[in-house]
């Protein structure tokens, strides 16, 4: 069985106008425009297995949204190939569009001056959703996301977080098999972020949907994805298990220790991140963790000791800030 999403050497290059500042250069550019090529996505290859949620990570400008736009048919690639449910998405086949959905947290897909219920009804007509299915899904999704009092308000009167809930409801009414979620929890408070994650997980489980998720909230990725693809400067840096990301890019682990008589020379064991008279947090090189733990157990009256991976947010931040694309 073919994977629902196949990407093979996908590339997108934009021609960007270039000119110097100043009136003379502005006038000159009217008659002799110069351009430079900017590679937003560079020869990327990956596939998504049916029913999995994959986190698509990278800093702003890394190529995440450009990739999603190609996979949903909003952009034509400059080179390479891609298939979503067996279709080349940039051909905009109606059969494909009925089976996928795109939610972009930074873009409004609903009618700005109409209440959400009208946009829901419009989607019903566009996708040909049977009335019983439509009514059941609207009632279920509205109840789950607790937006019953909001669906009759014009979209322009809603906050960003409230609008995002409506976007999610509208995007799932036709029962899509592949979801492209670009910052779906933006603008939501912590409680609603958790509820929305649970909502997406339940939808995936019930429908067997495949999800490509981008988010700057690492909690989204940790809660929903077991696999991540990391992209930077348009190229894939890592594709694998979420748990393996720290193993690949982090050279350290965090040792937390509580003791009544901590040694004074903790600095020689590693980088001391935090210290109080009875507690310390030390960043230790991976190959020295066992030796450091043994030393602490022998040198102090330890009441608690734990060894943890460096937080994923810190790992990602180091990867991008250090520019370790070839690691």
N, C-alpha and C positions, 0 to 999 in steps of 0.2 A: 504493500500500500504506500502510495506517494505521500511524503510529508506535506502538511498543509502549507508550510512556508519554506521555499527554497530560494536561496540567494547565491548567485555564482558570478563572482568578479564584478559586482555592481559598482559603478563609478558615476559620479556626477560632478561636472566641471561647469562653473559659472564664468561668464565673461563680464568682468567688472570694469566700468569706465574709470580711467585714471586721469587726473589733471592736477596741476599745482594751484595754489591759492593766488588770489589777486585778479584784478579786472582784466589785465592783458591776457592771462592764461584762460580766463573764462570765455573771452571773445574768441581766442584761438581754438578752444575746444569745440566751438560751434561749427567750425569748418574742417577741423582735423582731429577727430576724436581718437583717443588712444585707449586700448583695453589691455587688461592682463587677465590671465586664466587663474582662477582660484578653485582648487580641488576641494570640494566640500566632503566628498566621499571617495575613497581611493581603493578600488579593487577588493571589496569585502565579500567574503563567502561564509555562509552559515545556513543552517536549517533548523526549523522548529518541529519538534515531535508533537503529534496530536495529543491534546489535553494537557500540555505543560504551560506553566507561566515562566517566562524568561525576563529577567531584569536587564534593561538596556541602559548602561551607565556611561557617563562621560560628562566633562565640564561643558559649560555653554560654548556653542560653536564647534563641538566635537564632530557633529554630523548625524546626531540621533534623529532629529526632526526631519532632516533631509531624507534620510533612509526611510522613515515612516511614510513620508509623502510619496516617495517612489513606490512603496509597497501598497499604497492605497490608491495609486493612479493619479495623484495630484501633480506629480512631476514626471517627466520623461528622463530616463537615465542617459548619460553620455556614452556609456559602454557597459558591457556585461549583460547579465540576464537575471530574471527573477520570476518565480511562480508563486501565486497564492491560490490554493485550492485548485491547482492545475491551470490557472489563467495568468497571462501576463497582465498585471494590474493596470498599466498605463494604456491598455486598449479599452478600458472602462466597459467591459462586458456587463450587461445587465444581470446575468446570472451570478457573477461574482459579487456585484454590489449588493445583491440581496442577502449575501451570506457573510459579509464582513461588517465591521463597524469601527469608526474612528472617533475618539474623544480627545480633544486638545484643550488642556486647561487654560491656555492663553488665547483661545479663539472661541467665539460664540457661534454655535451651529443652530440655535433656535431663533425664531422670529422675535425680534427685539421688542416690538410693541404689542405682541399678543401674549396672553397667558399660556402657561405650559400645556394646559389641557388641549388647547387648539393645535399646538405643535404636535402633540401626541396623536391627535385625530388626523393630522396631515400625514404623519408617518404611517398610520394605519392604511390610508388610501394609497400612498406611494408604494408600500411594500406588499399590499394586498393581504394584510393580516386578518385572518378570520375573526369575526366579532367576539365569539366566546374566548379565544386565546387573548385577544386584545384586552378585553375587560378584566380577565383574570390576572394578567400580567400587570396592568396599570394598578389594580387594587393591591396586589402583592407588593410591588416595588414601592409604591407610595407609602404603604404601611411600614415596610421594612426600614425605609430611609426617613420616616417620620416627617413627611412633607405635605400632609393633607391640607394644611392651611395655606400653602404657598402656591398650589397648582393653578389657582384662579387669578393670581396676580400677574401683571405684565412682567416679562423677563427683565425689562429695564429697571424695574423697581426692586429687584432682588440683589442681595449682596453676592459677592463672588462665590462664596461657599454655597449659598442657596442655589445659585445658578448651576454650579457644578453638579449638585444632586439631580437637578432637572435634566442636565446633559446626559448623565448616566442612565436615567430612566428611559429617556428618548432613544438612546443608543442601543438599548437591549430589547426593546419591544418586539422587534422582528426576529428575535432568536438567532443572532449571528453566531457563526461557528469559529470565526477568528476575530479577536479584539485587538485593536491597536490603541493603547492608553498612554497618552502623553501628558504627564503631570495631572493625574485624575484627582488627587487629593488637595490640590492647591486651594488655599483659602479656607480650608476646613479646620475646625478646632480639633484637639487631640481625640476627644471622644468620638466625634463624627468620622475622623480618619479611621479609627478602629472599626466602626460600624461599616464603613464603605469597603474596607479590606475584606471583612467577613462576607459582605454582600457579593463581592467579586469572586471570592473563593467558593461560595455556595453556588453561584451561577456556573462557574467552571465545572464544578462537580456534577451538577444536574444536567448540563448540556454537553459536557465533554469538550468545552471550548478551549482553543489555543490562544494564549495571551502574550503579546509583546508589550512590556511595561517600561516606561521611562519615569523617573521620579528623582527629585533632589532630596526627598525624605528617605533616608536609608531604612527607616522603620517600615516603609511600604515594601521595600525589596526583601528585607529580612522576614517579614510576615508572610509574603506570598510566593516568593521565588526560591527555587532550589538551584537554579542555574542562572548565571549572569554572563552577559557579553559586555566587555568594556571597550569603548571606542574613544580615540583621541586623535585630533587632527585628521579625521576622516578614515583612520585605519584601525583595524581591530587589534587591541592590545592583549585581550584575554577572552577566552570562551571556555567555560567549564563550570564545575560545581561552585556554589557560593562559598562553601567551606574551604575550598582549595585556593580562594583568592588570597587569604592571609598567608597560607603556606608558600605561595609563589612570590609574593611581593613584600611580605614583612619579614625582616631578619630578626625580629625580637618577639618576646612574649612578656606579659606583665605578671610579676610576682607580687601578691599582696600578703603581708604577714602581720599578725598581731602577737605581741609578746610583752612580758613584764620587764624584760631586760634586754632590749634591742642593742646590738653591737653599735659602737660609735662610728665604725669605719664602713658603713653600708655603701658609701660611694665607690669603693673598689670592687663591689659586686656588680654594679651596673649603674644606670642613670636613675637617681632617686627623684621620682616624680612628686611624691608627697611624703611628709614625715611628721609624726607627732611622737610624744614620749612612748606610747604603747602601740603605735601602728605605723606601717610604712608601705609605700607602693614603689616598686623598683622595675624598671624596664631592663630586661636581660636578654642577651644574645641567645638565639634558639639552642645552639650547641652547648651552652653553659647552664641551662635551666636546672638540670638534675643536680649539678655540682653546687649551684647556689642554694637550692632547696635543702640539700644535705648539710651544707655549712650552717644555714640558719637554724635547722633543727638541732644541730650539735652545739651551737654557740649561744643559744638563748632558750628561755622557757616559753616555747611557742604554744599559744592557745588556739590559733587558727592560721592556716596557710593555704592559699589558692594560687593556681597557675592559669592564666587566661590568655586568649589571643588578644592582640591589639584591636581595639574597636574598628569595625569595618570602615567607618567614616574616616578614621585616621589613616588607614591603609590607602584608601582611594585618594585622599588628599595628598599623601606623600607621592603616590605614583604620578599624579598630574603635576605637582609642584616641582618634582625632581626631573620630570621629563624622561622617565625611565621606559621609554617606548620599546626598547629592545630587550628589556629584562626577561 
